[in-house]
């Protein structure tokens, strides 16, 4: 998953943990306004579609990034958004 062996394991842990942090920070807003705006079923289906259709391929393309800092920056961005 992480091809750059010179990167510290703490940085890898933050890549995994940032997904949970973004869920923790945005969850209350989606719980409050999401069902009222588009309904719970449509909210779930739209979020799953965005995650699978956009997030999966974008995260898979990280294998082609050679620069360590760019790789970690894109990993943080993708995991926090998807």
PyMOL Python script that loads the backbone (N, CA, C, O; Angstrom):
from pymol import cmd

cmd.read_pdbstr("""\
ATOM      1  N   UNK A   1       0.822  -1.192   0.000  1.00  0.00           N
ATOM      2  CA  UNK A   1       0.000   0.000   0.000  1.00  0.00           C
ATOM      3  C   UNK A   1       0.865   1.255   0.000  1.00  0.00           C
ATOM      4  O   UNK A   1       0.569   2.223  -0.700  1.00  0.00           O
ATOM      5  N   UNK A   2       1.934   1.231   0.788  1.00  0.00           N
ATOM      6  CA  UNK A   2       2.799   2.397   0.882  1.00  0.00           C
ATOM      7  C   UNK A   2       4.177   2.026   0.351  1.00  0.00           C
ATOM      8  O   UNK A   2       4.936   1.357   1.052  1.00  0.00           O
ATOM      9  N   UNK A   3       4.522   2.438  -0.861  1.00  0.00           N
ATOM     10  CA  UNK A   3       5.749   1.974  -1.495  1.00  0.00           C
ATOM     11  C   UNK A   3       7.028   2.637  -0.988  1.00  0.00           C
ATOM     12  O   UNK A   3       8.120   2.136  -1.254  1.00  0.00           O
ATOM     13  N   UNK A   4       6.919   3.722  -0.283  1.00  0.00           N
ATOM     14  CA  UNK A   4       8.119   4.450   0.133  1.00  0.00           C
ATOM     15  C   UNK A   4       8.561   3.953   1.502  1.00  0.00           C
ATOM     16  O   UNK A   4       7.973   4.309   2.523  1.00  0.00           O
ATOM     17  N   UNK A   5       9.598   3.131   1.512  1.00  0.00           N
ATOM     18  CA  UNK A   5      10.036   2.525   2.769  1.00  0.00           C
ATOM     19  C   UNK A   5      10.754   3.518   3.669  1.00  0.00           C
ATOM     20  O   UNK A   5      10.921   3.248   4.858  1.00  0.00           O
ATOM     21  N   UNK A   6      11.183   4.652   3.141  1.00  0.00           N
ATOM     22  CA  UNK A   6      11.896   5.618   3.966  1.00  0.00           C
ATOM     23  C   UNK A   6      10.946   6.508   4.770  1.00  0.00           C
ATOM     24  O   UNK A   6      11.396   7.325   5.574  1.00  0.00           O
ATOM     25  N   UNK A   7       9.670   6.358   4.564  1.00  0.00           N
ATOM     26  CA  UNK A   7       8.697   7.168   5.286  1.00  0.00           C
ATOM     27  C   UNK A   7       8.419   6.526   6.640  1.00  0.00           C
ATOM     28  O   UNK A   7       8.310   5.304   6.740  1.00  0.00           O
ATOM     29  N   UNK A   8       8.305   7.342   7.672  1.00  0.00           N
ATOM     30  CA  UNK A   8       8.105   6.835   9.026  1.00  0.00           C
ATOM     31  C   UNK A   8       6.730   6.190   9.163  1.00  0.00           C
ATOM     32  O   UNK A   8       5.780   6.578   8.482  1.00  0.00           O
ATOM     33  N   UNK A   9       6.637   5.203  10.049  1.00  0.00           N
ATOM     34  CA  UNK A   9       5.364   4.523  10.262  1.00  0.00           C
ATOM     35  C   UNK A   9       4.340   5.436  10.908  1.00  0.00           C
ATOM     36  O   UNK A   9       3.139   5.200  10.777  1.00  0.00           O
ATOM     37  N   UNK A  10       4.783   6.463  11.598  1.00  0.00           N
ATOM     38  CA  UNK A  10       3.852   7.423  12.184  1.00  0.00           C
ATOM     39  C   UNK A  10       3.075   8.134  11.084  1.00  0.00           C
ATOM     40  O   UNK A  10       1.877   8.381  11.223  1.00  0.00           O
ATOM     41  N   UNK A  11       3.747   8.457  10.010  1.00  0.00           N
ATOM     42  CA  UNK A  11       3.075   9.110   8.886  1.00  0.00           C
ATOM     43  C   UNK A  11       2.058   8.180   8.257  1.00  0.00           C
ATOM     44  O   UNK A  11       0.991   8.635   7.844  1.00  0.00           O
ATOM     45  N   UNK A  12       2.353   6.892   8.170  1.00  0.00           N
ATOM     46  CA  UNK A  12       1.394   5.934   7.638  1.00  0.00           C
ATOM     47  C   UNK A  12       0.186   5.814   8.552  1.00  0.00           C
ATOM     48  O   UNK A  12      -0.948   5.724   8.082  1.00  0.00           O
ATOM     49  N   UNK A  13       0.426   5.814   9.839  1.00  0.00           N
ATOM     50  CA  UNK A  13      -0.678   5.733  10.795  1.00  0.00           C
ATOM     51  C   UNK A  13      -1.605   6.926  10.695  1.00  0.00           C
ATOM     52  O   UNK A  13      -2.818   6.790  10.861  1.00  0.00           O
ATOM     53  N   UNK A  14      -1.052   8.076  10.430  1.00  0.00           N
ATOM     54  CA  UNK A  14      -1.890   9.264  10.278  1.00  0.00           C
ATOM     55  C   UNK A  14      -2.723   9.192   9.008  1.00  0.00           C
ATOM     56  O   UNK A  14      -3.843   9.703   8.976  1.00  0.00           O
ATOM     57  N   UNK A  15      -2.193   8.564   7.959  1.00  0.00           N
ATOM     58  CA  UNK A  15      -2.967   8.396   6.725  1.00  0.00           C
ATOM     59  C   UNK A  15      -4.212   7.559   7.008  1.00  0.00           C
ATOM     60  O   UNK A  15      -5.293   7.878   6.513  1.00  0.00           O
ATOM     61  N   UNK A  16      -4.077   6.511   7.783  1.00  0.00           N
ATOM     62  CA  UNK A  16      -5.219   5.670   8.130  1.00  0.00           C
ATOM     63  C   UNK A  16      -6.132   6.392   9.113  1.00  0.00           C
ATOM     64  O   UNK A  16      -7.354   6.321   8.985  1.00  0.00           O
ATOM     65  N   UNK A  17      -5.563   7.074  10.077  1.00  0.00           N
ATOM     66  CA  UNK A  17      -6.355   7.736  11.107  1.00  0.00           C
ATOM     67  C   UNK A  17      -7.102   8.965  10.637  1.00  0.00           C
ATOM     68  O   UNK A  17      -8.105   9.340  11.243  1.00  0.00           O
ATOM     69  N   UNK A  18      -6.643   9.601   9.575  1.00  0.00           N
ATOM     70  CA  UNK A  18      -7.295  10.822   9.114  1.00  0.00           C
ATOM     71  C   UNK A  18      -8.691  10.533   8.569  1.00  0.00           C
ATOM     72  O   UNK A  18      -9.557  11.407   8.596  1.00  0.00           O
ATOM     73  N   UNK A  19      -8.917   9.325   8.079  1.00  0.00           N
ATOM     74  CA  UNK A  19     -10.262   8.961   7.608  1.00  0.00           C
ATOM     75  C   UNK A  19     -11.247   8.970   8.773  1.00  0.00           C
ATOM     76  O   UNK A  19     -12.370   9.456   8.636  1.00  0.00           O
ATOM     77  N   UNK A  20     -10.831   8.437   9.909  1.00  0.00           N
ATOM     78  CA  UNK A  20     -11.697   8.429  11.080  1.00  0.00           C
ATOM     79  C   UNK A  20     -11.883   9.834  11.650  1.00  0.00           C
ATOM     80  O   UNK A  20     -12.955  10.172  12.152  1.00  0.00           O
ATOM     81  N   UNK A  21     -10.845  10.636  11.568  1.00  0.00           N
ATOM     82  CA  UNK A  21     -10.955  12.021  12.026  1.00  0.00           C
ATOM     83  C   UNK A  21     -11.946  12.804  11.173  1.00  0.00           C
ATOM     84  O   UNK A  21     -12.742  13.575  11.707  1.00  0.00           O
ATOM     85  N   UNK A  22     -11.908  12.619   9.875  1.00  0.00           N
ATOM     86  CA  UNK A  22     -12.855  13.337   9.017  1.00  0.00           C
ATOM     87  C   UNK A  22     -14.283  12.857   9.254  1.00  0.00           C
ATOM     88  O   UNK A  22     -15.214  13.661   9.205  1.00  0.00           O
ATOM     89  N   UNK A  23     -14.473  11.567   9.510  1.00  0.00           N
ATOM     90  CA  UNK A  23     -15.821  11.070   9.854  1.00  0.00           C
ATOM     91  C   UNK A  23     -16.297  11.662  11.177  1.00  0.00           C
ATOM     92  O   UNK A  23     -17.468  12.014  11.319  1.00  0.00           O
ATOM     93  N   UNK A  24     -15.401  11.768  12.130  1.00  0.00           N
ATOM     94  CA  UNK A  24     -15.750  12.323  13.426  1.00  0.00           C
ATOM     95  C   UNK A  24     -16.138  13.803  13.320  1.00  0.00           C
ATOM     96  O   UNK A  24     -17.060  14.255  13.999  1.00  0.00           O
ATOM     97  N   UNK A  25     -15.441  14.544  12.478  1.00  0.00           N
ATOM     98  CA  UNK A  25     -15.701  15.972  12.360  1.00  0.00           C
ATOM     99  C   UNK A  25     -16.917  16.284  11.492  1.00  0.00           C
ATOM    100  O   UNK A  25     -17.653  17.225  11.790  1.00  0.00           O
ATOM    101  N   UNK A  26     -17.142  15.523  10.436  1.00  0.00           N
ATOM    102  CA  UNK A  26     -18.247  15.823   9.530  1.00  0.00           C
ATOM    103  C   UNK A  26     -19.510  15.024   9.821  1.00  0.00           C
ATOM    104  O   UNK A  26     -20.578  15.358   9.309  1.00  0.00           O
ATOM    105  N   UNK A  27     -19.409  13.980  10.630  1.00  0.00           N
ATOM    106  CA  UNK A  27     -20.560  13.132  10.921  1.00  0.00           C
ATOM    107  C   UNK A  27     -21.755  13.867  11.507  1.00  0.00           C
ATOM    108  O   UNK A  27     -22.875  13.663  11.037  1.00  0.00           O
ATOM    109  N   UNK A  28     -21.566  14.710  12.509  1.00  0.00           N
ATOM    110  CA  UNK A  28     -22.718  15.422  13.060  1.00  0.00           C
ATOM    111  C   UNK A  28     -23.426  16.328  12.051  1.00  0.00           C
ATOM    112  O   UNK A  28     -24.651  16.449  12.085  1.00  0.00           O
ATOM    113  N   UNK A  29     -22.680  16.957  11.166  1.00  0.00           N
ATOM    114  CA  UNK A  29     -23.310  17.813  10.156  1.00  0.00           C
ATOM    115  C   UNK A  29     -24.134  16.989   9.175  1.00  0.00           C
ATOM    116  O   UNK A  29     -25.250  17.370   8.822  1.00  0.00           O
ATOM    117  N   UNK A  30     -23.585  15.862   8.737  1.00  0.00           N
ATOM    118  CA  UNK A  30     -24.340  15.008   7.824  1.00  0.00           C
ATOM    119  C   UNK A  30     -25.536  14.377   8.517  1.00  0.00           C
ATOM    120  O   UNK A  30     -26.579  14.187   7.891  1.00  0.00           O
ATOM    121  N   UNK A  31     -25.408  14.052   9.777  1.00  0.00           N
ATOM    122  CA  UNK A  31     -26.539  13.470  10.508  1.00  0.00           C
ATOM    123  C   UNK A  31     -27.655  14.486  10.708  1.00  0.00           C
ATOM    124  O   UNK A  31     -28.832  14.125  10.722  1.00  0.00           O
ATOM    125  N   UNK A  32     -27.293  15.741  10.861  1.00  0.00           N
ATOM    126  CA  UNK A  32     -28.288  16.788  11.088  1.00  0.00           C
ATOM    127  C   UNK A  32     -28.968  17.231   9.788  1.00  0.00           C
ATOM    128  O   UNK A  32     -30.194  17.303   9.712  1.00  0.00           O
ATOM    129  N   UNK A  33     -28.157  17.523   8.773  1.00  0.00           N
ATOM    130  CA  UNK A  33     -28.715  18.138   7.568  1.00  0.00           C
ATOM    131  C   UNK A  33     -28.901  17.171   6.406  1.00  0.00           C
ATOM    132  O   UNK A  33     -29.727  17.422   5.529  1.00  0.00           O
ATOM    133  N   UNK A  34     -28.156  16.076   6.379  1.00  0.00           N
ATOM    134  CA  UNK A  34     -28.245  15.152   5.256  1.00  0.00           C
ATOM    135  C   UNK A  34     -29.617  14.545   5.045  1.00  0.00           C
ATOM    136  O   UNK A  34     -30.165  14.660   3.949  1.00  0.00           O
ATOM    137  N   UNK A  35     -30.197  13.899   6.054  1.00  0.00           N
ATOM    138  CA  UNK A  35     -31.516  13.303   5.845  1.00  0.00           C
ATOM    139  C   UNK A  35     -32.602  14.326   5.536  1.00  0.00           C
ATOM    140  O   UNK A  35     -33.539  14.031   4.795  1.00  0.00           O
ATOM    141  N   UNK A  36     -32.483  15.511   6.091  1.00  0.00           N
ATOM    142  CA  UNK A  36     -33.501  16.539   5.843  1.00  0.00           C
ATOM    143  C   UNK A  36     -33.418  17.070   4.416  1.00  0.00           C
ATOM    144  O   UNK A  36     -34.439  17.442   3.837  1.00  0.00           O
ATOM    145  N   UNK A  37     -32.223  17.111   3.845  1.00  0.00           N
ATOM    146  CA  UNK A  37     -32.060  17.663   2.497  1.00  0.00           C
ATOM    147  C   UNK A  37     -32.366  16.648   1.394  1.00  0.00           C
ATOM    148  O   UNK A  37     -33.120  16.951   0.469  1.00  0.00           O
ATOM    149  N   UNK A  38     -31.790  15.450   1.484  1.00  0.00           N
ATOM    150  CA  UNK A  38     -31.980  14.494   0.395  1.00  0.00           C
ATOM    151  C   UNK A  38     -32.511  13.140   0.852  1.00  0.00           C
ATOM    152  O   UNK A  38     -32.788  12.281   0.015  1.00  0.00           O
ATOM    153  N   UNK A  39     -32.657  12.932   2.126  1.00  0.00           N
ATOM    154  CA  UNK A  39     -33.167  11.663   2.628  1.00  0.00           C
ATOM    155  C   UNK A  39     -32.039  10.697   2.953  1.00  0.00           C
ATOM    156  O   UNK A  39     -30.978  10.756   2.332  1.00  0.00           O
ATOM    157  N   UNK A  40     -32.251   9.811   3.916  1.00  0.00           N
ATOM    158  CA  UNK A  40     -31.170   8.927   4.355  1.00  0.00           C
ATOM    159  C   UNK A  40     -30.736   7.917   3.289  1.00  0.00           C
ATOM    160  O   UNK A  40     -29.546   7.637   3.150  1.00  0.00           O
ATOM    161  N   UNK A  41     -31.684   7.377   2.548  1.00  0.00           N
ATOM    162  CA  UNK A  41     -31.323   6.382   1.538  1.00  0.00           C
ATOM    163  C   UNK A  41     -30.490   7.012   0.431  1.00  0.00           C
ATOM    164  O   UNK A  41     -29.458   6.461   0.046  1.00  0.00           O
ATOM    165  N   UNK A  42     -30.915   8.141  -0.080  1.00  0.00           N
ATOM    166  CA  UNK A  42     -30.178   8.810  -1.150  1.00  0.00           C
ATOM    167  C   UNK A  42     -28.824   9.310  -0.651  1.00  0.00           C
ATOM    168  O   UNK A  42     -27.844   9.277  -1.395  1.00  0.00           O
ATOM    169  N   UNK A  43     -28.757   9.769   0.593  1.00  0.00           N
ATOM    170  CA  UNK A  43     -27.480  10.191   1.169  1.00  0.00           C
ATOM    171  C   UNK A  43     -26.503   9.030   1.210  1.00  0.00           C
ATOM    172  O   UNK A  43     -25.334   9.182   0.857  1.00  0.00           O
ATOM    173  N   UNK A  44     -26.984   7.863   1.644  1.00  0.00           N
ATOM    174  CA  UNK A  44     -26.125   6.677   1.694  1.00  0.00           C
ATOM    175  C   UNK A  44     -25.677   6.263   0.299  1.00  0.00           C
ATOM    176  O   UNK A  44     -24.494   6.001   0.081  1.00  0.00           O
ATOM    177  N   UNK A  45     -26.605   6.202  -0.642  1.00  0.00           N
ATOM    178  CA  UNK A  45     -26.254   5.768  -1.996  1.00  0.00           C
ATOM    179  C   UNK A  45     -25.301   6.737  -2.688  1.00  0.00           C
ATOM    180  O   UNK A  45     -24.379   6.309  -3.383  1.00  0.00           O
ATOM    181  N   UNK A  46     -25.511   8.021  -2.504  1.00  0.00           N
ATOM    182  CA  UNK A  46     -24.608   9.011  -3.112  1.00  0.00           C
ATOM    183  C   UNK A  46     -23.213   8.940  -2.505  1.00  0.00           C
ATOM    184  O   UNK A  46     -22.218   9.034  -3.223  1.00  0.00           O
ATOM    185  N   UNK A  47     -23.134   8.776  -1.200  1.00  0.00           N
ATOM    186  CA  UNK A  47     -21.820   8.719  -0.562  1.00  0.00           C
ATOM    187  C   UNK A  47     -21.075   7.451  -0.962  1.00  0.00           C
ATOM    188  O   UNK A  47     -19.863   7.493  -1.172  1.00  0.00           O
ATOM    189  N   UNK A  48     -21.770   6.333  -1.072  1.00  0.00           N
ATOM    190  CA  UNK A  48     -21.114   5.100  -1.500  1.00  0.00           C
ATOM    191  C   UNK A  48     -20.667   5.193  -2.958  1.00  0.00           C
ATOM    192  O   UNK A  48     -19.594   4.702  -3.309  1.00  0.00           O
ATOM    193  N   UNK A  49     -21.472   5.811  -3.797  1.00  0.00           N
ATOM    194  CA  UNK A  49     -21.099   5.964  -5.199  1.00  0.00           C
ATOM    195  C   UNK A  49     -19.863   6.834  -5.343  1.00  0.00           C
ATOM    196  O   UNK A  49     -18.964   6.513  -6.121  1.00  0.00           O
ATOM    197  N   UNK A  50     -19.810   7.913  -4.614  1.00  0.00           N
ATOM    198  CA  UNK A  50     -18.641   8.799  -4.683  1.00  0.00           C
ATOM    199  C   UNK A  50     -17.405   8.085  -4.161  1.00  0.00           C
ATOM    200  O   UNK A  50     -16.330   8.197  -4.751  1.00  0.00           O
ATOM    201  N   UNK A  51     -17.543   7.352  -3.065  1.00  0.00           N
ATOM    202  CA  UNK A  51     -16.390   6.648  -2.505  1.00  0.00           C
ATOM    203  C   UNK A  51     -15.847   5.601  -3.461  1.00  0.00           C
ATOM    204  O   UNK A  51     -14.636   5.514  -3.663  1.00  0.00           O
ATOM    205  N   UNK A  52     -16.724   4.810  -4.048  1.00  0.00           N
ATOM    206  CA  UNK A  52     -16.276   3.713  -4.898  1.00  0.00           C
ATOM    207  C   UNK A  52     -15.855   4.209  -6.277  1.00  0.00           C
ATOM    208  O   UNK A  52     -14.819   3.797  -6.797  1.00  0.00           O
ATOM    209  N   UNK A  53     -16.648   5.084  -6.864  1.00  0.00           N
ATOM    210  CA  UNK A  53     -16.374   5.510  -8.231  1.00  0.00           C
ATOM    211  C   UNK A  53     -15.197   6.475  -8.333  1.00  0.00           C
ATOM    212  O   UNK A  53     -14.477   6.465  -9.332  1.00  0.00           O
ATOM    213  N   UNK A  54     -14.995   7.291  -7.334  1.00  0.00           N
ATOM    214  CA  UNK A  54     -13.908   8.266  -7.399  1.00  0.00           C
ATOM    215  C   UNK A  54     -12.752   7.911  -6.477  1.00  0.00           C
ATOM    216  O   UNK A  54     -11.592   7.964  -6.886  1.00  0.00           O
ATOM    217  N   UNK A  55     -13.057   7.554  -5.248  1.00  0.00           N
ATOM    218  CA  UNK A  55     -12.010   7.348  -4.255  1.00  0.00           C
ATOM    219  C   UNK A  55     -11.129   6.153  -4.513  1.00  0.00           C
ATOM    220  O   UNK A  55      -9.913   6.230  -4.338  1.00  0.00           O
ATOM    221  N   UNK A  56     -11.722   5.043  -4.927  1.00  0.00           N
ATOM    222  CA  UNK A  56     -10.942   3.838  -5.176  1.00  0.00           C
ATOM    223  C   UNK A  56      -9.901   4.009  -6.260  1.00  0.00           C
ATOM    224  O   UNK A  56      -8.720   3.762  -6.016  1.00  0.00           O
ATOM    225  N   UNK A  57     -10.303   4.428  -7.459  1.00  0.00           N
ATOM    226  CA  UNK A  57      -9.300   4.622  -8.511  1.00  0.00           C
ATOM    227  C   UNK A  57      -8.254   5.685  -8.179  1.00  0.00           C
ATOM    228  O   UNK A  57      -7.080   5.528  -8.516  1.00  0.00           O
ATOM    229  N   UNK A  58      -8.671   6.756  -7.527  1.00  0.00           N
ATOM    230  CA  UNK A  58      -7.699   7.802  -7.195  1.00  0.00           C
ATOM    231  C   UNK A  58      -6.682   7.296  -6.177  1.00  0.00           C
ATOM    232  O   UNK A  58      -5.494   7.601  -6.281  1.00  0.00           O
ATOM    233  N   UNK A  59      -7.142   6.528  -5.198  1.00  0.00           N
ATOM    234  CA  UNK A  59      -6.214   5.998  -4.210  1.00  0.00           C
ATOM    235  C   UNK A  59      -5.314   4.926  -4.831  1.00  0.00           C
ATOM    236  O   UNK A  59      -4.160   4.784  -4.427  1.00  0.00           O
ATOM    237  N   UNK A  60      -5.823   4.177  -5.799  1.00  0.00           N
ATOM    238  CA  UNK A  60      -5.011   3.161  -6.479  1.00  0.00           C
ATOM    239  C   UNK A  60      -3.926   3.798  -7.347  1.00  0.00           C
ATOM    240  O   UNK A  60      -2.871   3.198  -7.552  1.00  0.00           O
ATOM    241  N   UNK A  61      -4.170   4.990  -7.853  1.00  0.00           N
ATOM    242  CA  UNK A  61      -3.186   5.660  -8.703  1.00  0.00           C
ATOM    243  C   UNK A  61      -1.998   6.207  -7.913  1.00  0.00           C
ATOM    244  O   UNK A  61      -1.029   6.681  -8.507  1.00  0.00           O
ATOM    245  N   UNK A  62      -2.059   6.148  -6.604  1.00  0.00           N
ATOM    246  CA  UNK A  62      -0.940   6.627  -5.796  1.00  0.00           C
ATOM    247  C   UNK A  62       0.312   5.781  -5.981  1.00  0.00           C
ATOM    248  O   UNK A  62       1.410   6.234  -5.660  1.00  0.00           O
ATOM    249  N   UNK A  63       0.168   4.567  -6.489  1.00  0.00           N
ATOM    250  CA  UNK A  63       1.347   3.738  -6.742  1.00  0.00           C
ATOM    251  C   UNK A  63       2.295   4.370  -7.754  1.00  0.00           C
ATOM    252  O   UNK A  63       3.487   4.063  -7.763  1.00  0.00           O
ATOM    253  N   UNK A  64       1.785   5.234  -8.591  1.00  0.00           N
ATOM    254  CA  UNK A  64       2.592   5.834  -9.639  1.00  0.00           C
ATOM    255  C   UNK A  64       3.281   7.133  -9.211  1.00  0.00           C
ATOM    256  O   UNK A  64       4.040   7.707  -9.991  1.00  0.00           O
ATOM    257  N   UNK A  65       3.034   7.598  -8.006  1.00  0.00           N
ATOM    258  CA  UNK A  65       3.673   8.816  -7.495  1.00  0.00           C
ATOM    259  C   UNK A  65       5.028   8.426  -6.918  1.00  0.00           C
ATOM    260  O   UNK A  65       5.103   7.556  -6.051  1.00  0.00           O
ATOM    261  N   UNK A  66       6.095   9.058  -7.388  1.00  0.00           N
ATOM    262  CA  UNK A  66       7.441   8.707  -6.965  1.00  0.00           C
ATOM    263  C   UNK A  66       7.965   9.571  -5.814  1.00  0.00           C
ATOM    264  O   UNK A  66       8.775   9.099  -5.016  1.00  0.00           O
ATOM    265  N   UNK A  67       7.522  10.811  -5.716  1.00  0.00           N
ATOM    266  CA  UNK A  67       8.000  11.722  -4.679  1.00  0.00           C
ATOM    267  C   UNK A  67       7.330  11.388  -3.349  1.00  0.00           C
ATOM    268  O   UNK A  67       6.108  11.258  -3.286  1.00  0.00           O
ATOM    269  N   UNK A  68       8.125  11.249  -2.283  1.00  0.00           N
ATOM    270  CA  UNK A  68       7.618  10.836  -0.985  1.00  0.00           C
ATOM    271  C   UNK A  68       6.667  11.854  -0.384  1.00  0.00           C
ATOM    272  O   UNK A  68       5.607  11.480   0.117  1.00  0.00           O
ATOM    273  N   UNK A  69       7.017  13.130  -0.421  1.00  0.00           N
ATOM    274  CA  UNK A  69       6.157  14.143   0.192  1.00  0.00           C
ATOM    275  C   UNK A  69       4.860  14.330  -0.598  1.00  0.00           C
ATOM    276  O   UNK A  69       3.803  14.541  -0.004  1.00  0.00           O
ATOM    277  N   UNK A  70       4.927  14.256  -1.910  1.00  0.00           N
ATOM    278  CA  UNK A  70       3.717  14.337  -2.724  1.00  0.00           C
ATOM    279  C   UNK A  70       2.829  13.122  -2.479  1.00  0.00           C
ATOM    280  O   UNK A  70       1.606  13.243  -2.415  1.00  0.00           O
ATOM    281  N   UNK A  71       3.445  11.963  -2.343  1.00  0.00           N
ATOM    282  CA  UNK A  71       2.704  10.737  -2.061  1.00  0.00           C
ATOM    283  C   UNK A  71       1.943  10.850  -0.744  1.00  0.00           C
ATOM    284  O   UNK A  71       0.757  10.527  -0.682  1.00  0.00           O
ATOM    285  N   UNK A  72       2.619  11.306   0.305  1.00  0.00           N
ATOM    286  CA  UNK A  72       1.956  11.446   1.598  1.00  0.00           C
ATOM    287  C   UNK A  72       0.888  12.530   1.577  1.00  0.00           C
ATOM    288  O   UNK A  72      -0.181  12.360   2.164  1.00  0.00           O
ATOM    289  N   UNK A  73       1.169  13.645   0.905  1.00  0.00           N
ATOM    290  CA  UNK A  73       0.170  14.708   0.806  1.00  0.00           C
ATOM    291  C   UNK A  73      -1.087  14.261   0.091  1.00  0.00           C
ATOM    292  O   UNK A  73      -2.195  14.555   0.539  1.00  0.00           O
ATOM    293  N   UNK A  74      -0.927  13.553  -1.014  1.00  0.00           N
ATOM    294  CA  UNK A  74      -2.090  13.037  -1.729  1.00  0.00           C
ATOM    295  C   UNK A  74      -2.810  11.958  -0.922  1.00  0.00           C
ATOM    296  O   UNK A  74      -4.036  11.856  -0.973  1.00  0.00           O
ATOM    297  N   UNK A  75      -2.055  11.159  -0.185  1.00  0.00           N
ATOM    298  CA  UNK A  75      -2.682  10.146   0.677  1.00  0.00           C
ATOM    299  C   UNK A  75      -3.541  10.801   1.744  1.00  0.00           C
ATOM    300  O   UNK A  75      -4.663  10.362   1.996  1.00  0.00           O
ATOM    301  N   UNK A  76      -3.021  11.847   2.373  1.00  0.00           N
ATOM    302  CA  UNK A  76      -3.803  12.577   3.383  1.00  0.00           C
ATOM    303  C   UNK A  76      -5.056  13.185   2.761  1.00  0.00           C
ATOM    304  O   UNK A  76      -6.143  13.107   3.332  1.00  0.00           O
ATOM    305  N   UNK A  77      -4.894  13.790   1.587  1.00  0.00           N
ATOM    306  CA  UNK A  77      -6.027  14.415   0.923  1.00  0.00           C
ATOM    307  C   UNK A  77      -7.092  13.401   0.545  1.00  0.00           C
ATOM    308  O   UNK A  77      -8.275  13.618   0.808  1.00  0.00           O
ATOM    309  N   UNK A  78      -6.690  12.305  -0.063  1.00  0.00           N
ATOM    310  CA  UNK A  78      -7.659  11.307  -0.509  1.00  0.00           C
ATOM    311  C   UNK A  78      -8.363  10.638   0.661  1.00  0.00           C
ATOM    312  O   UNK A  78      -9.574  10.423   0.623  1.00  0.00           O
ATOM    313  N   UNK A  79      -7.610  10.312   1.693  1.00  0.00           N
ATOM    314  CA  UNK A  79      -8.226   9.622   2.835  1.00  0.00           C
ATOM    315  C   UNK A  79      -9.133  10.561   3.628  1.00  0.00           C
ATOM    316  O   UNK A  79     -10.123  10.110   4.204  1.00  0.00           O
ATOM    317  N   UNK A  80      -8.820  11.843   3.668  1.00  0.00           N
ATOM    318  CA  UNK A  80      -9.698  12.753   4.400  1.00  0.00           C
ATOM    319  C   UNK A  80     -10.965  13.063   3.621  1.00  0.00           C
ATOM    320  O   UNK A  80     -12.000  13.363   4.215  1.00  0.00           O
ATOM    321  N   UNK A  81     -10.891  12.994   2.297  1.00  0.00           N
ATOM    322  CA  UNK A  81     -12.076  13.300   1.497  1.00  0.00           C
ATOM    323  C   UNK A  81     -12.936  12.068   1.251  1.00  0.00           C
ATOM    324  O   UNK A  81     -14.163  12.148   1.312  1.00  0.00           O
ATOM    325  N   UNK A  82     -12.306  10.933   0.975  1.00  0.00           N
ATOM    326  CA  UNK A  82     -13.067   9.736   0.668  1.00  0.00           C
ATOM    327  C   UNK A  82     -13.115   8.878   1.871  1.00  0.00           C
ATOM    328  O   UNK A  82     -13.714   7.803   1.839  1.00  0.00           O
TER     329      UNK A  82
END
""", "prot")
cmd.dss("prot")
cmd.show_as("cartoon", "prot")
cmd.util.cbc("prot")
cmd.orient("prot")
